[in-house]
Amino acid sequence: MNEKFKQYTDEETFSKIVAFPCIAAMWEDRVKTYGDNVAIVDGEVYTYARLNEDVAAFRTVLSENGATPGSLIGILCPNSYGFVKAYLAAVTFGVPAVLMPTHLDEMTVFGIASKFGMKAVVYDESLEAKVAVLREKNPGVALIPSAATADAAMPSISVPAETPAAILFTGGTTGKSKGAKLSHKAILAGTMNGCYGIREIFCQRYLLVLPLTHVFGLIRNLMTSLYTGSAMYICRNNKDMFRDVAVFKPTIMVLVPALAEMALNLSRQFGRNMWGPDLKTIICGAAPVAPYLVKEYDKIGVTLLPGYGLTESANLVSGNPEALAKPESVGLIYDGMAYKIVDGELWLKGINMMDGYVTPEDNALAYEDGYFKTGDLVRIDEEGFLYITGRLKEIIVLSSGENVSPAELEVKFCGIDVISDCLVYDEDGKRLVLEILPRMTRVKELGIEDLYSYVKGEVDKINSTLPPFEQITKIIIRDTDFVRTPAMKIARNLNGNVKK
Amino acid sequence: MAMSRNEITQKLVDVMALTMPENAIDLNNLREDMSLVGDLGLSSVGVLYNVIAIEEFFNIRFDDVGFADLKTVGEVINYIEQKVNV
């Protein structure tokens, strides 16, 4: 598998990248091989052997709370040792884990847990308030503090490769976004893909700054770290990440482009390499990677490797081992996937693809001819390198890696009485713009003289209900209609930032 | 070293000029009632960038429940004022 990446990796290292039938089998092997290695640092230092003991005890906790192989649990924890322990306990017990972003509100937590039929939710005690509604309205769902433990150890269970292991939320990370079902086979394929294209990948030091509820954090960071016998230091608050760098001295970082760029700017402003002298590699993705980042990092001796992946593909679809030569490319497509390009759009199927979304109606539009339609417009050069040229899907990917569904936001803003129609789009991937067509009859009825101030006041009210990355930061009031499709819908590709 | 509110504001403008060079807002016209997200257009990473830069330039440490709870420029200045003038 993935022989095309062999030239970029040390030979012995390449031979160590081997497949396992399920996550439990991988985990048992890694504990045997790397038992004394540091696995996780989160306040305390946990070796692979110690983590394994805690995971075995937590399988007992899950069982005592009614979870059985095949039942579903939720994990509502910030990046923490408790998250890692609960996730590993679930997947090595044949229990799929729904990874719930911590910014979900208590009604959404209740809604998801109830809708998905979860047996239990493992929660961090700092998020006690988020499970309050669930506790009150659905006592059938057991609530387990992530710090819970048991005296007895429960052995792990091997499951068929196709068994679901985790459900991750795509897109807007709200209750309305889609839950993608990822099997053991898909997650392990994604985990192995993360090992290719780097000369030294085993026994590294990672500093985790991306959320573990995001596929890039879970698979490319946590899973690949565990697969390779590496140590992962959990940064509890990203504002402290450079203090953590000084203590832990990471050798690899998994970053979104906005964080890579921020560190580069801070390095210039403070006159020192913020990542420290030991960092050799940055894996960069979840949003378009500007080629200049590759070149600028090379100047300070750090190899920045762009990649491309989706939640639906258990993260990694392609990785670029030739980043300096082809900095615009997201790399070579990993083996185990079949692809075709239809009207410029990338369609995928293969071992690392999800087994569909949780809600059946979401699947109807997602697939065609057995392929998952990525919504990304691509081209492939003569050497097989993939380039993303645009997006078909109405999802805005900010440079921070956060995804925004403009349609969901537009519904909210169209509720403002003086807005006849509106469009949400991004400016340089950094901030959201709301462009509106005013309903002038209503403006006159209300006797509004300063329309901008009125709209801004109403938008601010809605903003206050949204997470910061979904908030509107610029308002444009049109005096002519939007360009529209024959069906009179706003032509998203002919309005907004396209015309600038 | 104690700092006056004016000194803090001026230094904050200097920090923001570094962290948001492409910002559409004229930082010389920064007002205390401006919101960080709505008016200054700070993204989540932009907020983080400012926190790290403010900590470095003012030699202070935000508490864990620090910057995320601050909504306006005035609240940021209040917070810095309280930290630097302990």
Interface residues (C-beta under 8 A of the other chain):
Chain A: N237 N238 K239 F242 V256 A258 L259 M262 N265 L266 Q269 F270 L398 S399 S400 E402 D428 K430 R431 K456 V459 D460 N463 P468 F469 Q471 I472 T473 K474
Chain B: L18 T19 E22 A24 S35 V37 G38 D39 L40 G41 L42 S43 S44 V45 G46 V47 L48 Y49 V51 I52 A53 E55 E56 F62 D64 G66 F67
